[in-house]
Amino acid sequence: MIGNAGDIACYVMMMSVNPSGAREGITSGTRRPDLISRQSLRTACRAVFLRDDAKLTAEEAASTLFRFFRSRHVRDLRLIFGLVVLIVGIVLLLAILCLLAFLFASKEIPLLKEFVKALAYILPTILTVGGAVMAWTYLSASTRLGVVDLFACEISTLCRVASLFDVGTRYVEMMGRQSAPLISFVSQEEYFPVFANNSRDLESLEATVVAHITEFYTYMKATRDTQRGLADIVRTAAPEPERWRAALVNLIYVLFLGCESGRKAVKELIEFEPSAVENVIVILLTEVVCYSFLRNYFPPDDVRHARLKFRMAGYEQEIRALRKKVNEAPERYEEVWTSAKETMPELQKRYAEGCGKDASKS
């Protein structure tokens, strides 16, 4: 039985769009989610009281409500939210205590009566302003987290494409050829739409994150320019081997720097550990190949050799930490760690072949 006019209107609209679906929805007893559901309260409680991030589920890590209470990207907004809640709570508690004292006082106290009147006058304003500020902090946090997700997605996708086509290995193998291969470069597409359309939104993020993101896109644009220059050299009638080799080394170097900055950016942007670890491993597949070549290519007296050698300890520590996280992943979350576990052996292999060290023992 349809109980009221609202139900009748909904039924008519559903029948006009999908008659069978409307019947199924009504007969199966489905209902729209409540404004405050048990799941929402559970999510909020886990967000506030859960201490171990390794116990997060993929759904919780993607929830804006959950991330509002835990993400490091909105710590300032969360602080404002907490202060407003504290102030409003204190004012409400004070109002309740004064009202109880006024109602149960044995005799009328003029000062208390005036204080209660003042509270009754300003309390609606405090509640309105407090509610507006809390709503603003949540909406601002949601917007900022959206910016974080956009940049994390674009950076990780670009690096994933580089690893998918194994561009690092391809460029390194080109260095072993005796003559310049026939290559061309035509770029008419915009491969950085998120950065092009949302770069102004970076000002809401922390300086370290902004630096890594900006470095990544700068190096990626330099990579495209270097690819274009390399293609121009090859198209000449008699390309000089030394010239195109130097251009190819520069291309590998800026690709390496781009992957390095992208890896650092992804570690800052992605907070769900299984996704962060898997993306870092994928980026390292290209980065390690380029690093190994460059470290062996430059002579010891070259300043670039010293700067590259300085990174060796960092790679050992990074791969050791990744291996530990993958091996110690909770069994109940085996599914979300599958991609990282399947990719980790390839990274260890490339690290061992390029750097001459066994990553499983580093």
MOMOQUI-V282731 format. One record per backbone hydrogen bond with DSSP energy under -1.0 kcal/mol. NH is the residue of the N-H (numbers start at 1). CO is the residue of the C=O. E is the energy in kcal/mol with one decimal. If there is no record, write none. Layout:
NH	CO	E
NH	CO	E
This chain:
8	4	-1.9
9	5	-2.6
10	6	-2.4
11	7	-2.5
12	8	-2.5
13	9	-2.4
14	10	-2.6
15	11	-2.4
16	12	-1.9
17	13	-1.3
18	14	-3.2
22	18	-2.6
23	19	-2.1
24	20	-2.5
25	21	-2.5
26	22	-2.1
27	23	-3.1
28	24	-2.0
29	26	-1.0
30	25	-1.5
41	37	-2.0
42	38	-2.4
43	39	-2.5
44	40	-2.4
45	41	-2.4
46	42	-2.6
47	43	-2.3
48	44	-1.8
49	45	-2.6
50	46	-2.3
55	52	-1.6
56	53	-1.6
61	57	-2.4
62	58	-1.2
67	63	-2.5
68	64	-2.0
71	67	-3.2
78	74	-2.5
79	75	-2.0
80	76	-2.0
81	77	-2.4
82	78	-2.6
83	79	-2.3
84	80	-2.3
85	81	-2.5
86	82	-2.3
87	83	-2.6
88	84	-2.9
89	85	-2.4
90	86	-2.4
91	87	-2.4
92	88	-2.6
93	89	-2.6
94	90	-2.7
95	91	-2.4
96	92	-2.5
97	93	-2.5
98	94	-2.4
99	95	-2.4
100	96	-2.5
101	97	-2.5
102	98	-2.3
103	99	-2.2
104	100	-2.4
113	109	-2.3
114	110	-2.3
115	111	-2.0
116	112	-2.3
117	113	-1.9
118	114	-2.3
119	115	-2.3
120	116	-2.5
121	117	-1.4
122	118	-2.3
123	119	-2.7
126	122	-2.5
127	123	-2.7
128	124	-2.4
129	125	-2.9
130	126	-2.8
131	127	-2.5
132	128	-2.3
133	129	-2.5
134	130	-2.3
135	131	-2.3
136	132	-2.4
137	133	-2.5
138	134	-2.0
139	135	-2.5
140	136	-2.8
141	137	-2.4
142	138	-2.5
143	139	-2.2
144	140	-2.5
145	141	-2.7
146	142	-1.7
147	143	-1.9
148	144	-2.3
149	145	-2.4
150	146	-2.2
151	147	-2.3
152	148	-2.4
153	149	-2.5
154	150	-2.4
155	151	-2.6
156	152	-2.2
157	153	-2.2
158	154	-2.4
159	155	-2.2
160	156	-2.0
161	157	-2.4
162	158	-1.9
163	159	-2.0
164	160	-2.6
165	161	-2.2
167	162	-2.1
170	166	-2.0
171	167	-2.5
172	168	-2.1
173	169	-2.5
174	170	-1.6
176	173	-1.1
177	174	-1.4
196	192	-2.4
197	193	-2.1
198	194	-1.8
201	198	-1.1
202	199	-1.3
203	200	-1.2
204	201	-1.5
205	202	-2.0
210	206	-2.4
211	207	-2.5
212	208	-2.0
213	209	-2.3
214	210	-2.8
215	211	-2.5
216	212	-2.3
217	213	-2.1
218	214	-2.2
219	215	-2.7
220	216	-2.4
221	217	-2.2
222	218	-2.1
223	219	-2.2
224	220	-1.9
225	221	-2.3
226	222	-2.5
227	223	-2.4
228	224	-2.2
229	225	-2.3
230	226	-2.5
231	227	-2.2
232	228	-1.9
233	229	-1.9
234	230	-2.1
235	231	-1.8
236	233	-1.1
244	240	-2.3
245	241	-2.1
246	242	-2.2
247	243	-2.1
248	244	-2.1
249	245	-2.5
250	246	-2.1
251	247	-1.9
252	248	-2.4
253	249	-2.3
254	250	-2.5
255	251	-2.1
256	252	-2.3
257	253	-2.6
258	254	-2.3
259	255	-2.4
260	256	-2.4
261	257	-2.4
262	258	-2.6
263	259	-2.7
264	260	-2.0
265	261	-2.4
266	262	-2.6
267	263	-2.1
268	264	-1.3
269	265	-2.6
270	266	-2.6
276	272	-2.5
277	273	-2.9
278	274	-2.1
279	275	-2.3
280	276	-2.3
281	277	-2.3
282	278	-2.0
283	279	-2.2
284	280	-2.3
285	281	-1.2
287	283	-2.3
288	284	-2.9
290	286	-2.1
291	287	-2.7
292	288	-2.7
293	289	-1.9
294	290	-2.4
295	291	-2.6
296	292	-1.3
297	293	-1.6
298	294	-1.9
302	299	-2.0
306	302	-1.4
307	303	-2.0
308	304	-2.2
309	305	-2.7
310	306	-1.8
311	308	-1.1
312	309	-1.4
315	311	-1.9
316	312	-2.2
317	313	-2.3
318	314	-2.5
319	315	-2.8
320	316	-2.1
321	317	-2.2
322	318	-2.3
323	319	-2.6
324	320	-2.0
325	321	-2.2
326	322	-2.4
327	323	-2.5
328	324	-2.0
333	330	-1.3
334	331	-1.6
341	337	-2.3
342	338	-2.2
343	339	-1.5
344	340	-1.8
347	343	-1.5
348	344	-2.4
349	345	-2.1
350	346	-2.4
351	347	-2.4
352	348	-2.3
353	349	-2.5
354	350	-2.4
355	351	-2.5
356	352	-1.1
361	358	-1.7
